[in-house]
Amino acid sequence: MKEWEVIFADQKGVPTSLLLHAEHCPSEEDAARAIRTHLFPVMDELDLNDFQDRTVSPTARWLKEHSGVTITTIQEAP
């Protein structure tokens, strides 16, 4: 498995990175779920039914709208 670095701006706008292990590059939604688990472990099972099937990346959208977290880059870790 490869390591992927997800770089995102946290709630304070500070660039932060998170390493994910996957065979292929994670999608924005997969990265958003990992970030949500990392930043908000209690909300890991949050019901996003308001966004399900109406947006491409419901978790990424929730993170941006409700927490100000924005994914900037997903790249293979050096």
Secondary structure, 3 states (H helix, E strand, C coil): CEEEEEEEECCCCCEEEEEEEECCCCCHHHHHHHHHHHHCHHHCCCCCCCCCCCCCCHHHHHHHHHHCCEEEEEEECC
